[in-house]
């Protein structure tokens, strides 16, 4: 196997291996298998996911993202911001705005700060979708909002939605419980044919929350960009949150706004480097 150059980056600790397929054309590869090997924290580089930076088919650039278990994801907010920083710093992106092809979508983004010590990207997540068939979730009803789900003998009240990928949000009174074990069980619940990401959210005020994220295909992560957006949308829907919220993760904050003007969700957050290498 030939050597692959990579960059390790993270958004608030949600970390990714990024391979540049723009400066150098990438040969066809078994990226699912390679993601498993590279993301392994004991025998590989270690990461929550593998991102390929690719030339555009639509939009300005394209990204593919593979979870650490080898499954391909539709979208990743923290990964998107890291990708945009890489594109900017390597001079592929010469303007402040861009459209990134992620799955079936074009995600519009804007660099709001290009400082080396504070690189911030604001991107449009799109409209949250609460329709059960679109998440998808296997129920007869149209929505799964404020519904009880039994996990490990305990009832949790959850709200499910899609923000480009499936999420299930659990509002809790405290985070002092084995949320990782609960998140793992909810991810693979038979209600979710494509599995689901899971967010555990503690509301501090209508404009500030604390969050723990269990990512589909990756497990516990220090932050989830789309998860933060799903948490805010769910909180607004059930009357707990305002439309603009500071989401507190382990290593910092994400700012999320569900705009009442166009019904789109916008998020602003950082992107940082860890190291470079070859695999």
C-alpha distance (Angstrom), angle and dihedral (degrees) to the residues before:
residue distance angle dihedral
X1 . . .
X2 3.81 . .
X3 3.80 121.1 .
X4 3.81 118.5 -93.7
X5 3.79 121.3 -151.6
X6 3.80 113.7 -141.6
X7 3.78 143.5 174.9
X8 3.79 121.6 -141.0
X9 3.82 112.0 -145.1
X10 3.78 137.6 162.8
X11 3.78 143.2 -162.1
X12 3.82 107.4 -146.5
X13 3.80 90.1 -30.1
X14 3.81 96.5 -46.5
X15 3.80 93.6 124.0
X16 3.79 134.6 -155.5
X17 3.76 142.0 -176.5
X18 3.82 107.5 -135.6
X19 3.78 122.4 -161.1
X20 3.79 117.7 -163.2
X21 3.80 110.3 -130.9
X22 3.80 93.7 164.6
X23 3.80 102.6 65.0
X24 3.80 89.4 40.1
X25 3.80 125.7 24.3
X26 3.78 112.0 -115.7
X27 3.77 119.5 -132.3
X28 3.78 117.4 -129.7
X29 3.77 109.5 -83.4
X30 3.75 143.8 170.7
X31 3.78 92.3 -101.8
X32 3.80 94.4 172.6
X33 3.80 91.4 59.2
X34 3.79 92.7 39.6
X35 3.80 91.3 52.9
X36 3.80 90.6 56.0
X37 3.81 91.3 51.0
X38 3.81 97.7 42.9
X39 3.81 96.7 42.7
X40 3.80 94.8 50.0
X41 3.81 106.0 117.6
X42 3.80 93.9 -152.5
X43 3.79 104.6 41.7
X44 3.80 103.4 15.5
X45 3.80 138.2 40.6
X46 3.79 94.2 -73.0
X47 3.80 124.9 -126.8
X48 3.79 145.0 141.1
X49 3.78 90.5 -115.2
X50 3.79 150.4 -7.5
X51 3.82 119.7 -118.2
X52 3.79 126.8 -163.8
X53 3.82 115.7 -154.7
X54 3.80 105.2 -149.8
X55 3.82 140.7 174.8
X56 3.78 116.1 -92.7
X57 3.76 125.6 -91.5
X58 3.78 87.8 172.6
X59 3.79 125.9 4.1
X60 3.81 121.6 11.8
X61 3.81 101.3 -59.7
X62 3.78 138.6 -1.4
X63 3.79 132.6 -132.9
X64 3.76 132.3 -164.5
X65 3.78 118.5 -168.4
X66 3.78 128.2 -164.4
X67 3.79 123.0 -168.2
X68 3.78 120.8 -129.8
X69 3.81 89.8 -99.3
X70 3.82 90.5 58.3
X71 3.79 97.5 -105.5
X72 3.79 116.9 131.8
X73 3.82 117.0 -121.2
X74 3.79 127.5 -147.6
X75 3.80 96.0 -138.4
X76 3.81 143.5 -8.4
X77 3.80 122.2 -168.4
X78 3.80 98.9 -162.1
X79 3.78 90.0 44.8
X80 3.80 91.5 49.7
X81 3.81 91.7 55.5
X82 3.80 91.2 49.0
X83 3.78 90.7 49.7
X84 3.81 91.6 51.2
X85 3.79 91.6 51.4
X86 3.80 90.2 51.7
X87 3.81 91.1 48.9
X88 3.80 90.5 49.2
X89 3.79 96.5 46.3
X90 3.80 92.9 47.8
X91 3.82 90.5 50.9
X92 3.81 94.2 -117.9
X93 3.78 88.4 117.2
X94 3.80 109.7 51.8
X95 3.80 99.2 170.3
X96 3.79 133.7 60.2
X97 3.80 96.1 -116.4
X98 3.79 131.7 55.4
X99 3.77 144.5 160.6
X100 3.80 115.9 -127.1
X101 3.79 119.9 -160.4
X102 3.82 107.5 -135.0
X103 3.78 116.0 171.2
X104 3.79 107.0 -47.6
X105 3.81 94.6 -20.9
X106 3.77 139.4 81.4
X107 3.80 107.7 -137.9
X108 3.80 113.7 -154.1
X109 3.81 114.2 -144.5
X110 3.79 139.8 173.7
X111 3.80 131.5 -160.6
X112 3.80 106.2 -128.8
X113 3.81 96.5 176.6
X114 3.81 126.1 19.3
X115 3.80 96.9 -177.5
X116 3.80 113.4 135.4
X117 3.79 89.9 -130.9
X118 3.81 94.6 43.2
X119 3.79 114.5 27.2
X120 3.81 108.5 171.8
X121 3.80 130.0 -176.9
X122 3.79 128.1 -168.9
X123 3.78 115.4 -160.2
X124 3.77 137.9 176.1
X125 3.78 113.1 -116.2
X126 3.80 92.9 -173.6
X127 3.78 129.4 -130.8
X128 3.80 117.1 -30.8
X129 3.78 112.0 -118.5
X130 3.80 118.4 -147.4
X131 3.83 96.5 174.5
X132 3.79 108.3 122.1
X133 3.81 94.4 -141.0
X134 3.81 91.3 56.0
X135 3.81 98.2 48.3
X136 3.08 84.6 41.7
X137 3.79 112.9 -121.9
X138 3.80 126.0 155.4
X139 3.79 105.3 -124.4
X140 3.80 134.3 119.2
X141 3.81 93.0 -128.4
X142 3.80 123.6 80.9
X143 3.81 95.7 -122.7
X144 3.80 140.1 30.8
X145 3.82 100.2 -152.1
X146 3.81 122.8 147.0
X147 3.77 90.9 -7.7
X148 3.80 127.4 152.2
X149 3.78 121.4 -116.8
X150 3.81 123.6 -175.2
X151 3.81 115.0 -132.6
X152 3.79 123.7 171.5
X153 3.80 91.8 -18.4
X154 3.80 94.0 -51.0
X155 3.81 129.9 104.2
X156 3.79 117.5 -128.6
X157 3.80 124.0 -172.8
X158 3.80 108.1 -134.6
X159 3.79 141.9 176.0
X160 3.79 121.1 -154.0
X161 3.80 127.6 -157.3
X162 3.78 144.3 144.0
X163 3.79 125.9 -114.5
X164 3.78 92.4 174.2
X165 3.80 89.0 -53.8
X166 3.82 130.9 41.7
X167 3.81 121.2 -85.6
X168 3.78 136.5 176.0
X169 3.80 115.4 -160.2
X170 3.81 122.0 -155.2
X171 3.81 118.1 -168.1
X172 3.80 110.6 -153.6
X173 3.80 137.6 -176.6
X174 3.80 91.9 -132.0
X175 3.80 139.2 -0.6
X176 3.79 95.4 -134.0
X177 3.80 97.6 112.7
X178 3.79 137.4 79.8
X179 3.80 94.3 -77.8
X180 3.80 91.5 161.1
X181 3.78 92.7 61.9
X182 3.80 91.0 45.3
X183 3.80 91.4 47.4
X184 3.79 91.5 51.4
X185 3.80 90.5 52.9
X186 3.81 94.2 47.6
X187 3.82 92.5 47.5
X188 3.80 92.2 63.1
X189 3.80 98.2 33.7
X190 3.79 110.8 139.2
X191 3.82 89.4 -119.4
X192 3.82 88.8 74.2
X193 3.83 112.7 62.1
X194 3.83 91.4 -174.9
X195 3.82 93.4 36.9
X196 3.82 120.0 -117.2
X197 3.78 142.3 -116.7
X198 3.80 112.9 -119.8
X199 3.82 129.8 -145.7
X200 3.80 125.1 -168.8
X201 3.79 108.9 -158.4
X202 3.79 130.6 -167.0
X203 3.81 112.3 -166.4
X204 3.82 113.4 -140.0
X205 3.81 93.7 171.9
X206 3.79 137.9 -24.9
X207 3.80 88.8 -83.6
X208 3.83 102.0 36.7
X209 3.80 133.1 54.8
X210 3.80 139.2 169.8
X211 3.79 116.6 -136.1
X212 3.80 141.2 -165.0
X213 3.79 117.3 -165.5
X214 3.79 131.7 -151.0
X215 3.80 107.4 -173.0
X216 3.76 123.1 -152.3
X217 3.79 108.1 -112.9
X218 3.81 94.7 6.7
X219 3.80 107.8 54.5
X220 3.83 123.5 -146.5
X221 3.80 113.5 9.5
X222 3.78 131.2 -177.8
X223 3.80 90.8 -124.8
X224 3.79 141.5 0.6
X225 3.79 120.7 -157.8
X226 3.78 97.2 -162.7
X227 3.79 89.1 38.0
X228 3.80 90.8 58.9
X229 3.81 89.2 51.5
X230 3.80 92.3 48.4
X231 3.81 90.4 49.5
X232 3.80 92.5 54.0
X233 3.81 93.8 45.0
X234 3.80 91.2 49.6
X235 3.80 91.1 46.4
X236 3.79 92.0 52.3
X237 3.79 91.0 46.5
X238 3.82 93.6 54.3
X239 3.80 94.5 41.3
X240 3.82 99.9 -108.2
X241 3.82 101.5 108.6
X242 3.76 143.0 42.5
X243 3.80 121.1 -123.7
X244 3.82 94.8 -98.6
X245 3.80 117.1 52.6
X246 3.79 140.0 170.6
X247 3.81 107.3 -134.1
X248 3.81 111.6 -155.4
X249 3.82 115.1 -149.7
X250 3.80 128.9 178.0
X251 3.83 95.6 -85.9
X252 3.78 103.6 26.1
X253 3.78 146.3 -41.7
X254 3.78 139.8 -61.4
X255 3.80 121.3 -156.7
X256 3.79 114.0 -139.1
X257 3.79 127.3 -173.6
X258 3.80 126.0 -175.8
X259 3.77 97.5 -161.2
X260 3.78 117.1 -137.0
X261 3.82 88.5 -158.9
X262 3.80 100.2 64.1
X263 3.85 102.2 3.8
X264 3.82 90.7 -120.1
X265 3.79 124.7 132.5
X266 3.81 117.9 -128.3
X267 3.78 127.3 -168.6
X268 3.78 132.6 -168.1
X269 3.78 123.4 -164.4
X270 3.82 146.9 135.8
X271 3.81 135.5 -87.8
X272 3.82 123.7 -157.8
X273 3.78 140.4 179.8
X274 3.79 125.1 -118.2
X275 3.82 105.0 177.1
X276 3.80 147.3 -49.3
X277 3.79 128.8 -117.9
X278 3.79 150.8 135.6
X279 3.77 128.2 -101.2
